[in-house]
């Protein structure tokens, strides 16, 4: 073996030793690999055991199915509870459920309620004194087989209990109850946990109101409910009742009143959102456009929980809107909790008798105008319509209301039109000043103000009545669209004064207008254009020199009514009717005032 061969073998040996040394795992890596091997071995054993257990369960299940089929050849009766969806385990409270479900129908002059022992509460509430847009009964609750109300709490066994999943024992031995006006009745249920532990529900229903009471008694459960607090709320979606569900969806929402403020949960897009509030809670509610359910309690409260769910875009007809509201209350030292419940119309008197603040859910105007709109609605508009509806239809009441408003504002209107006429008389002199001081704007303005003072003319005098009527118009604009007062009230061709009175279908859709035209809006626009022509073309002596400001202002007088056609077309017909009569009466007042001014001018000349 020559020297080169020996040298090569030595080098190869050195490389192999070096590679083995550097590639050998450390002691820590060896321990980690051994631990991983043990885990893999355990996992494999568990998997084998689980497969064997599953196969054994399947064999037992198949054998049990065969035995049941042989023992019960007849098909089983379906119950109200779904057999495919097993309720969650609630420990001793689940074991307290009875096997059979039952219903009790309660009839009052105002509504018909179906109570179920699955959750111990109403599963259906149908109002008798209101109808949907297509004259069907108003169902406050969607189709459901369990109570719309649910009470939740955490047990000492660390179970989360929801009572609308439990089947109570009925304590009222009747299939139906009839409550006459002036009378009341009770519906009672019990959830028996043991001989010394149970929960008792007692509903008290009146024949005079849409509100009813619930008293809950916790017997022997002082140590079973953690914290001594429960969540009580409404879990079922409220039904829509109006013709346009996309419009009604804008009103669907949840509310809470706390700390002297009302908070609202409203979703604008698909998804789910929740809001939690801590402290003293006055009431919680959910609503649609004209109907609501409200919950409040005399017990001390810990907070509130609002939930909103929306399945699609707000403007889609197929989108579902579901809002829930819960109030967290303490169980009293005597083991009791009481709730005052309301399910019915958003009527002023019905809500005010329940809670003075609940009518705040009805939008009567913008927040910056509430200082005027709220008293205007409470002390003028509602009392007026309450009195008027005893003698006439709501449509005629709106007409009379517009006339009365114009009569009250007549002194200011008269001053306004006289000021406008005087301004027209000054047009030639003002034009002279403008031409004389064309290059000196400051001097021009000074001489114009001097002319106003010499002639005794107030350039702002024509604006005052319009400014005073603006808050009234804004209040009526919001109130007539949101108030149940004019809902489904017919007048002439309008079938519902709270909705648009469409009379013409267009072959195409106009942006911001739609593909239909409302009747009262067309008449209102015509009346406003006639009034604009009268204002621009009449004055003392039958003239007036046209509208102040020249041709541009004169054109604006006709553009403005045309713009209102687009704005009012999709609003409540009651609002358009009011403003139509308002403008017609304004035209009559203008004619009277201008004729008086013509006679005064003739007498002055004589």
PLY file of the C-alpha trace (Angstrom):
ply
format ascii 1.0
element vertex 606
property float x
property float y
property float z
element edge 605
property int vertex1
property int vertex2
end_header
0.00 0.00 0.00
1.59 3.23 -1.07
1.71 6.45 0.92
-1.13 8.19 -1.00
-3.56 5.34 -0.29
-2.72 5.42 3.42
-3.17 9.19 3.51
-6.62 8.92 1.81
-7.86 6.24 4.22
-6.76 8.32 7.22
-8.55 11.40 5.88
-11.75 9.39 5.27
-11.60 8.03 8.82
-11.17 11.53 10.27
-14.15 12.86 8.25
-16.39 9.97 9.37
-15.47 10.49 13.04
-16.08 14.25 12.78
-19.48 13.76 11.03
-20.57 11.22 13.69
-19.54 13.54 16.49
-21.36 16.64 15.17
-24.48 14.79 13.98
-25.02 12.88 17.21
-28.12 14.23 19.14
-27.57 15.79 22.55
-28.87 14.25 25.76
-31.79 16.74 25.85
-32.80 15.84 22.29
-32.62 12.16 23.19
-34.94 12.76 26.18
-37.41 14.71 24.00
-37.47 11.96 21.38
-38.06 9.32 24.05
-40.94 11.38 25.54
-42.49 11.85 22.10
-42.23 8.13 21.45
-44.04 7.43 24.71
-46.81 9.93 23.81
-47.21 8.40 20.37
-47.48 4.99 21.94
-50.12 6.17 24.43
-52.10 7.94 21.68
-52.07 4.84 19.54
-53.28 2.75 22.45
-56.06 5.25 23.22
-57.11 5.28 19.57
-57.32 1.51 19.53
-59.31 1.55 22.75
-61.68 4.23 21.43
-62.27 2.29 18.20
-63.06 -0.81 20.19
-65.39 1.14 22.48
-67.19 2.76 19.54
-67.66 -0.59 17.84
-69.08 -2.02 21.06
-71.46 0.95 21.46
-72.64 0.62 17.88
-73.31 -3.07 18.41
-75.23 -2.32 21.64
-77.18 0.49 19.92
-78.11 -1.75 17.02
-79.18 -4.50 19.41
-81.26 -1.99 21.43
-82.94 -0.66 18.27
-83.86 -4.22 17.29
-85.28 -4.92 20.75
-87.29 -1.67 20.76
-88.60 -2.35 17.28
-89.70 -5.84 18.34
-91.27 -4.57 21.55
-92.99 -1.53 19.94
-93.99 -2.28 16.37
-96.30 0.78 16.27
-94.66 4.16 15.41
-94.20 6.45 18.38
-96.32 9.61 18.77
-94.46 12.86 18.11
-94.37 15.27 21.05
-93.95 19.04 21.05
-90.27 18.67 21.91
-87.88 17.65 19.16
-86.47 14.15 19.61
-83.53 14.91 17.38
-82.23 17.72 19.59
-81.51 16.56 23.12
-81.56 19.37 25.72
-78.29 20.20 27.42
-77.52 18.58 30.75
-78.58 20.80 33.66
-77.96 18.38 36.49
-80.74 18.06 39.06
-82.81 20.65 37.19
-82.93 18.49 34.06
-84.07 15.54 36.16
-86.89 17.70 37.51
-88.55 17.95 34.08
-91.80 16.09 33.59
-92.36 13.87 30.57
-95.40 15.38 28.88
-96.01 18.83 27.46
-99.33 20.64 27.76
-100.92 23.97 26.87
-103.32 26.40 28.51
-105.14 28.97 26.36
-105.99 32.29 28.03
-108.54 34.56 26.35
-109.00 38.22 27.27
-110.81 41.06 25.45
-107.40 42.29 24.17
-105.46 39.14 23.30
-105.32 35.36 23.19
-102.27 33.73 24.79
-101.17 30.10 24.65
-99.09 29.04 27.66
-96.90 25.94 27.53
-95.21 24.04 30.34
-92.09 23.77 28.13
-90.36 26.74 29.73
-93.49 27.72 31.69
-94.60 30.72 29.67
-96.43 31.98 26.59
-95.55 30.39 23.26
-98.20 32.36 21.34
-99.70 35.83 21.90
-102.31 36.99 19.37
-103.71 40.51 19.66
-107.45 40.94 19.12
-107.56 44.73 18.79
-105.00 45.01 15.95
-104.47 43.47 12.51
-101.57 43.09 10.10
-101.48 45.09 6.88
-103.42 42.31 5.09
-106.04 42.14 7.87
-104.78 39.02 9.61
-104.36 38.66 13.38
-101.21 40.14 14.87
-99.08 37.33 16.32
-96.55 38.82 18.70
-94.49 35.61 18.78
-93.26 33.56 15.85
-94.15 29.88 15.59
-92.54 28.19 18.57
-93.37 25.38 20.96
-91.53 26.71 23.99
-91.92 29.77 26.19
-90.82 33.11 24.76
-89.49 33.95 28.23
-86.51 32.17 29.75
-84.76 32.42 33.09
-81.10 31.52 33.35
-78.77 30.96 36.29
-75.62 29.05 37.32
-76.01 26.21 39.81
-73.67 25.07 42.56
-73.09 21.95 40.44
-71.63 24.29 37.79
-74.51 23.78 35.37
-75.93 26.63 33.30
-79.72 26.35 33.54
-82.11 27.82 30.92
-85.70 27.27 31.98
-87.22 27.43 28.49
-85.58 24.02 27.85
-87.20 22.44 30.92
-90.68 20.94 31.16
-92.59 22.25 34.19
-95.51 20.63 35.96
-98.78 22.56 35.38
-100.44 23.60 38.65
-103.46 25.13 36.90
-105.92 22.37 36.13
-107.54 23.82 33.01
-107.10 23.69 29.28
-108.43 27.23 28.80
-109.26 30.33 30.82
-111.45 33.29 29.89
-110.69 36.61 31.58
-113.45 39.21 31.32
-112.92 42.95 31.43
-112.23 44.00 34.99
-111.26 40.47 36.05
-107.95 38.64 36.42
-106.73 35.05 36.38
-103.61 33.08 37.27
-101.59 30.43 35.45
-99.15 28.46 37.64
-96.29 26.03 36.98
-93.73 24.23 39.13
-90.30 22.70 38.54
-89.88 20.07 41.27
-86.19 19.37 41.93
-86.77 17.33 45.10
-89.27 17.07 47.93
-87.94 20.27 49.49
-86.71 22.13 46.42
-88.74 23.62 43.60
-89.35 26.72 41.46
-92.92 28.01 41.16
-94.11 30.38 38.39
-97.32 32.38 38.91
-98.61 34.50 36.01
-101.35 37.04 36.76
-103.28 38.21 33.70
-105.80 41.05 33.50
-108.72 41.55 31.14
-108.03 45.30 30.88
-104.40 45.54 29.80
-101.64 44.12 27.63
-99.40 43.91 30.68
-99.25 40.97 33.06
-97.23 39.92 36.07
-94.95 37.00 36.88
-93.99 35.98 40.42
-91.23 33.39 40.78
-90.70 31.56 44.08
-87.49 29.63 44.80
-88.15 27.07 47.54
-85.14 25.52 49.26
-82.67 26.70 46.62
-80.69 29.26 48.62
-77.43 27.32 48.17
-78.13 25.95 44.70
-78.10 29.20 42.67
-74.69 30.84 42.60
-74.72 34.52 43.49
-78.45 34.56 44.17
-79.08 36.23 40.80
-81.00 35.19 37.68
-81.22 36.43 34.11
-84.76 36.79 32.82
-85.51 37.73 29.23
-87.45 37.46 26.01
-85.84 35.05 23.52
-88.31 34.84 20.62
-88.24 37.12 17.54
-91.18 39.51 17.22
-93.29 39.14 14.09
-93.35 41.86 11.41
-96.84 43.20 10.72
-96.49 45.85 7.97
-96.56 45.55 4.18
-92.95 46.61 3.63
-90.69 44.41 5.79
-87.56 46.24 4.62
-88.95 49.48 6.04
-90.14 47.83 9.23
-86.72 46.25 9.75
-85.30 49.74 10.33
-87.35 49.88 13.54
-86.58 46.35 14.77
-84.17 46.68 17.71
-83.56 46.12 21.44
-83.61 48.75 24.20
-82.52 49.23 27.77
-83.33 52.13 30.10
-80.66 52.72 32.73
-79.31 55.72 34.59
-82.00 57.99 33.16
-80.91 57.23 29.58
-82.35 54.95 26.92
-79.85 52.87 24.94
-80.59 51.06 21.68
-79.04 48.03 19.99
-79.56 48.05 16.22
-77.70 46.01 13.59
-77.00 47.49 10.15
-75.47 44.39 8.58
-75.51 40.63 8.84
-74.04 39.15 11.99
-74.51 39.03 15.73
-73.85 41.70 18.32
-74.32 41.96 22.07
-74.32 44.80 24.57
-73.96 44.45 28.35
-74.89 47.03 30.98
-74.11 47.04 34.68
-75.96 48.62 37.56
-79.59 49.55 38.09
-81.83 48.72 35.14
-85.32 50.21 34.83
-86.51 48.05 31.93
-85.44 46.18 28.79
-87.40 45.74 25.57
-87.46 44.59 21.97
-89.71 46.07 19.30
-90.85 46.17 15.69
-92.37 49.28 14.11
-95.64 49.34 16.04
-95.41 46.55 18.64
-93.13 45.79 21.57
-92.44 43.56 24.56
-90.99 45.04 27.76
-89.63 43.56 30.99
-89.05 45.28 34.31
-88.71 44.11 37.91
-89.19 45.62 41.39
-86.26 43.52 42.65
-82.79 45.01 42.79
-80.94 44.61 39.50
-77.35 43.89 38.53
-77.39 44.64 34.80
-78.87 43.92 31.39
-77.89 41.98 28.30
-79.05 42.79 24.75
-78.57 40.49 21.75
-79.08 41.31 18.08
-78.94 38.81 15.19
-79.35 39.54 11.49
-79.09 36.93 8.73
-78.47 39.23 5.72
-78.47 42.78 4.42
-80.93 45.17 6.03
-82.67 45.97 2.76
-83.37 42.37 1.77
-86.87 40.92 1.98
-85.52 37.52 3.08
-83.40 38.87 5.95
-84.44 37.75 9.43
-84.08 40.09 12.40
-83.96 38.67 15.91
-83.47 40.75 19.05
-83.38 39.50 22.64
-83.31 41.40 25.92
-82.44 40.13 29.40
-82.46 41.74 32.81
-80.27 40.44 35.67
-82.01 40.62 39.03
-81.38 39.51 42.59
-83.50 36.90 44.32
-84.97 38.52 47.42
-84.05 37.21 50.91
-87.49 35.55 50.94
-86.57 33.60 47.80
-88.75 35.56 45.39
-88.37 37.43 42.10
-91.14 39.43 40.43
-91.45 40.73 36.88
-93.86 43.12 35.21
-94.30 42.18 31.55
-95.83 43.96 28.55
-96.57 42.53 25.12
-98.66 44.70 22.84
-98.95 47.92 20.80
-96.72 50.96 21.12
-99.72 53.04 22.09
-99.11 56.12 24.21
-101.71 55.36 26.87
-100.87 51.63 27.05
-97.15 52.31 27.46
-97.58 55.27 29.83
-99.69 53.16 32.20
-96.89 50.58 32.21
-93.89 52.93 32.53
-93.66 56.65 31.80
-90.33 56.33 29.95
-91.23 53.50 27.57
-92.95 55.79 25.04
-89.50 57.24 24.40
-88.98 54.30 22.00
-91.40 56.08 19.62
-89.46 58.60 17.56
-91.29 61.93 17.84
-88.46 64.09 16.52
-84.74 64.64 16.46
-82.84 64.81 19.74
-81.88 68.45 19.27
-85.60 69.28 18.96
-86.87 67.05 21.76
-87.30 70.05 24.08
-90.21 71.09 21.84
-91.34 67.91 20.06
-91.87 65.82 23.21
-94.20 68.34 24.94
-95.89 69.06 21.60
-96.74 65.38 21.13
-97.63 64.72 24.77
-99.72 67.79 25.53
-101.12 68.83 22.16
-101.10 66.25 19.36
-102.11 63.12 21.32
-104.83 64.83 23.43
-106.23 66.46 20.29
-106.52 63.19 18.37
-107.89 61.38 21.43
-110.71 63.92 21.57
-111.23 64.22 17.82
-111.53 60.50 17.08
-114.73 60.38 19.14
-116.44 62.68 16.63
-114.72 62.14 13.27
-112.31 59.96 11.33
-108.56 60.43 11.72
-108.37 61.84 8.17
-110.82 64.65 8.98
-109.04 65.15 12.31
-105.78 65.77 10.41
-107.53 68.27 8.13
-109.02 70.13 11.10
-105.67 70.08 12.88
-103.94 71.74 9.91
-106.65 74.42 9.79
-106.33 75.09 13.54
-102.55 75.42 13.30
-102.92 77.94 10.45
-105.50 79.90 12.46
-103.17 80.08 15.46
-100.33 81.29 13.24
-102.55 83.70 11.27
-101.34 86.93 13.00
-97.75 86.03 12.23
-98.69 84.91 8.73
-100.40 88.24 8.10
-97.34 90.14 9.26
-95.15 87.93 7.09
-97.17 88.53 3.89
-97.33 92.27 4.53
-93.57 92.31 4.96
-93.15 90.36 1.71
-95.45 92.79 -0.14
-93.55 95.77 1.26
-90.28 94.22 0.10
-91.71 93.90 -3.41
-92.73 97.57 -3.36
-89.13 98.48 -2.53
-87.65 96.49 -5.41
-87.31 99.51 -7.79
-85.60 101.65 -5.10
-83.32 98.80 -4.10
-82.36 98.32 -7.76
-81.47 102.01 -8.00
-79.22 101.75 -4.93
-77.58 98.68 -6.37
-76.80 100.43 -9.68
-75.72 103.68 -7.99
-73.22 102.01 -5.63
-72.25 99.09 -7.80
-68.54 99.58 -7.09
-68.97 100.16 -3.35
-70.65 97.12 -1.69
-70.25 98.57 1.78
-72.04 101.79 0.82
-74.68 99.79 -1.05
-75.47 97.74 2.05
-75.57 100.84 4.25
-78.02 102.64 1.96
-80.20 99.52 1.68
-80.49 99.26 5.46
-81.29 102.97 5.61
-84.10 102.41 3.09
-85.53 99.58 5.19
-85.54 101.82 8.24
-87.18 104.77 6.44
-89.92 102.57 4.98
-90.41 100.59 8.20
-89.74 97.25 6.53
-88.17 94.24 8.27
-86.36 92.09 5.68
-86.65 89.08 8.00
-90.35 89.58 8.71
-91.40 87.08 6.06
-89.37 84.26 7.63
-90.81 84.23 11.14
-93.99 82.13 10.54
-91.99 79.65 8.49
-89.47 79.27 11.30
-92.25 78.75 13.84
-94.00 76.12 11.76
-90.76 74.22 11.04
-90.53 72.48 14.46
-94.21 71.51 14.16
-93.68 70.12 10.68
-90.58 68.16 11.75
-92.43 66.75 14.77
-95.41 65.70 12.66
-93.05 64.32 10.02
-91.49 61.93 12.55
-94.63 61.29 14.59
-96.96 60.37 11.72
-94.46 57.82 10.42
-93.86 56.16 13.78
-97.10 56.49 15.73
-99.66 53.70 15.90
-102.26 56.47 16.30
-102.91 56.71 12.54
-101.99 53.10 11.68
-104.57 51.44 9.38
-106.78 54.54 9.49
-108.49 54.91 6.10
-109.30 58.18 4.37
-110.48 58.62 0.77
-108.20 56.39 -1.35
-105.58 55.95 1.38
-105.99 52.57 3.06
-103.44 53.35 5.79
-102.52 56.91 6.75
-99.30 55.67 8.37
-98.07 54.38 4.96
-97.69 56.02 1.50
-100.94 56.33 -0.50
-99.65 55.17 -3.89
-102.14 55.68 -6.75
-99.90 55.59 -9.86
-97.47 52.89 -10.98
-94.61 54.08 -13.17
-93.20 51.84 -15.94
-89.70 52.55 -14.63
-88.00 53.40 -11.35
-86.88 56.96 -10.67
-83.89 57.41 -8.31
-84.93 58.65 -4.84
-88.59 58.49 -5.93
-89.32 54.85 -6.74
-91.73 53.40 -9.25
-94.95 54.68 -7.63
-96.50 58.08 -6.98
-98.55 58.95 -3.88
-101.84 60.80 -4.31
-101.70 63.32 -1.46
-98.08 64.13 -2.34
-99.06 65.03 -5.92
-101.85 67.30 -4.63
-99.50 68.82 -2.06
-96.90 69.58 -4.76
-99.56 71.21 -6.95
-100.75 73.33 -4.02
-97.20 74.45 -3.23
-96.57 75.45 -6.84
-99.83 77.44 -6.86
-98.76 79.12 -3.64
-95.34 79.92 -5.11
-96.99 81.48 -8.16
-99.29 83.49 -5.90
-96.41 84.70 -3.76
-94.34 85.70 -6.78
-97.10 87.28 -8.85
-99.48 88.96 -6.43
-99.25 91.91 -4.13
-101.00 95.23 -3.50
-102.34 96.48 -6.75
-102.27 92.99 -8.25
-98.61 93.15 -9.13
-95.47 93.09 -7.14
-92.83 92.93 -9.79
-92.08 89.24 -9.42
-90.10 87.41 -6.86
-87.43 89.19 -4.93
-84.02 88.26 -6.20
-84.84 88.08 -9.90
-85.40 85.16 -12.25
-83.19 82.78 -10.26
-85.29 83.14 -7.12
-88.48 82.85 -9.15
-87.25 79.55 -10.63
-86.31 78.34 -7.16
-89.89 78.85 -6.04
-90.98 76.09 -8.42
-87.95 73.84 -7.92
-88.53 73.58 -4.18
-92.05 72.01 -4.44
-90.70 69.58 -7.04
-87.94 68.55 -4.61
-90.54 67.94 -1.89
-92.30 65.54 -4.26
-89.22 63.30 -4.08
-88.89 63.74 -0.31
-92.52 63.15 0.70
-93.46 60.47 -1.86
-92.50 57.54 0.37
-93.64 59.09 3.66
-96.86 58.50 5.60
-99.99 59.66 3.80
-101.16 61.41 6.98
-98.20 63.78 6.81
-98.82 64.61 3.12
-102.51 65.18 3.88
-101.61 67.58 6.69
-99.20 69.58 4.57
-101.64 69.61 1.63
-104.35 71.23 3.76
-101.76 73.53 5.33
-100.80 74.89 1.91
-104.40 75.18 0.70
-105.31 77.22 3.78
-102.16 79.32 3.25
-103.34 80.17 -0.28
-106.70 81.31 1.09
-105.03 83.44 3.75
-102.75 85.02 1.16
-105.70 86.00 -1.02
-107.51 87.55 1.94
-104.46 89.47 3.16
-103.55 90.81 -0.31
-107.12 92.00 -0.92
-107.10 93.78 2.43
-103.85 95.47 1.49
-105.28 96.52 -1.91
-108.28 98.12 -0.19
-106.02 99.90 2.28
-103.95 101.27 -0.58
-107.05 102.47 -2.45
-108.35 104.21 0.67
-104.98 105.84 1.25
-104.89 107.13 -2.34
-108.46 108.47 -2.03
0 1
1 2
2 3
3 4
4 5
5 6
6 7
7 8
8 9
9 10
10 11
11 12
12 13
13 14
14 15
15 16
16 17
17 18
18 19
19 20
20 21
21 22
22 23
23 24
24 25
25 26
26 27
27 28
28 29
29 30
30 31
31 32
32 33
33 34
34 35
35 36
36 37
37 38
38 39
39 40
40 41
41 42
42 43
43 44
44 45
45 46
46 47
47 48
48 49
49 50
50 51
51 52
52 53
53 54
54 55
55 56
56 57
57 58
58 59
59 60
60 61
61 62
62 63
63 64
64 65
65 66
66 67
67 68
68 69
69 70
70 71
71 72
72 73
73 74
74 75
75 76
76 77
77 78
78 79
79 80
80 81
81 82
82 83
83 84
84 85
85 86
86 87
87 88
88 89
89 90
90 91
91 92
92 93
93 94
94 95
95 96
96 97
97 98
98 99
99 100
100 101
101 102
102 103
103 104
104 105
105 106
106 107
107 108
108 109
109 110
110 111
111 112
112 113
113 114
114 115
115 116
116 117
117 118
118 119
119 120
120 121
121 122
122 123
123 124
124 125
125 126
126 127
127 128
128 129
129 130
130 131
131 132
132 133
133 134
134 135
135 136
136 137
137 138
138 139
139 140
140 141
141 142
142 143
143 144
144 145
145 146
146 147
147 148
148 149
149 150
150 151
151 152
152 153
153 154
154 155
155 156
156 157
157 158
158 159
159 160
160 161
161 162
162 163
163 164
164 165
165 166
166 167
167 168
168 169
169 170
170 171
171 172
172 173
173 174
174 175
175 176
176 177
177 178
178 179
179 180
180 181
181 182
182 183
183 184
184 185
185 186
186 187
187 188
188 189
189 190
190 191
191 192
192 193
193 194
194 195
195 196
196 197
197 198
198 199
199 200
200 201
201 202
202 203
203 204
204 205
205 206
206 207
207 208
208 209
209 210
210 211
211 212
212 213
213 214
214 215
215 216
216 217
217 218
218 219
219 220
220 221
221 222
222 223
223 224
224 225
225 226
226 227
227 228
228 229
229 230
230 231
231 232
232 233
233 234
234 235
235 236
236 237
237 238
238 239
239 240
240 241
241 242
242 243
243 244
244 245
245 246
246 247
247 248
248 249
249 250
250 251
251 252
252 253
253 254
254 255
255 256
256 257
257 258
258 259
259 260
260 261
261 262
262 263
263 264
264 265
265 266
266 267
267 268
268 269
269 270
270 271
271 272
272 273
273 274
274 275
275 276
276 277
277 278
278 279
279 280
280 281
281 282
282 283
283 284
284 285
285 286
286 287
287 288
288 289
289 290
290 291
291 292
292 293
293 294
294 295
295 296
296 297
297 298
298 299
299 300
300 301
301 302
302 303
303 304
304 305
305 306
306 307
307 308
308 309
309 310
310 311
311 312
312 313
313 314
314 315
315 316
316 317
317 318
318 319
319 320
320 321
321 322
322 323
323 324
324 325
325 326
326 327
327 328
328 329
329 330
330 331
331 332
332 333
333 334
334 335
335 336
336 337
337 338
338 339
339 340
340 341
341 342
342 343
343 344
344 345
345 346
346 347
347 348
348 349
349 350
350 351
351 352
352 353
353 354
354 355
355 356
356 357
357 358
358 359
359 360
360 361
361 362
362 363
363 364
364 365
365 366
366 367
367 368
368 369
369 370
370 371
371 372
372 373
373 374
374 375
375 376
376 377
377 378
378 379
379 380
380 381
381 382
382 383
383 384
384 385
385 386
386 387
387 388
388 389
389 390
390 391
391 392
392 393
393 394
394 395
395 396
396 397
397 398
398 399
399 400
400 401
401 402
402 403
403 404
404 405
405 406
406 407
407 408
408 409
409 410
410 411
411 412
412 413
413 414
414 415
415 416
416 417
417 418
418 419
419 420
420 421
421 422
422 423
423 424
424 425
425 426
426 427
427 428
428 429
429 430
430 431
431 432
432 433
433 434
434 435
435 436
436 437
437 438
438 439
439 440
440 441
441 442
442 443
443 444
444 445
445 446
446 447
447 448
448 449
449 450
450 451
451 452
452 453
453 454
454 455
455 456
456 457
457 458
458 459
459 460
460 461
461 462
462 463
463 464
464 465
465 466
466 467
467 468
468 469
469 470
470 471
471 472
472 473
473 474
474 475
475 476
476 477
477 478
478 479
479 480
480 481
481 482
482 483
483 484
484 485
485 486
486 487
487 488
488 489
489 490
490 491
491 492
492 493
493 494
494 495
495 496
496 497
497 498
498 499
499 500
500 501
501 502
502 503
503 504
504 505
505 506
506 507
507 508
508 509
509 510
510 511
511 512
512 513
513 514
514 515
515 516
516 517
517 518
518 519
519 520
520 521
521 522
522 523
523 524
524 525
525 526
526 527
527 528
528 529
529 530
530 531
531 532
532 533
533 534
534 535
535 536
536 537
537 538
538 539
539 540
540 541
541 542
542 543
543 544
544 545
545 546
546 547
547 548
548 549
549 550
550 551
551 552
552 553
553 554
554 555
555 556
556 557
557 558
558 559
559 560
560 561
561 562
562 563
563 564
564 565
565 566
566 567
567 568
568 569
569 570
570 571
571 572
572 573
573 574
574 575
575 576
576 577
577 578
578 579
579 580
580 581
581 582
582 583
583 584
584 585
585 586
586 587
587 588
588 589
589 590
590 591
591 592
592 593
593 594
594 595
595 596
596 597
597 598
598 599
599 600
600 601
601 602
602 603
603 604
604 605
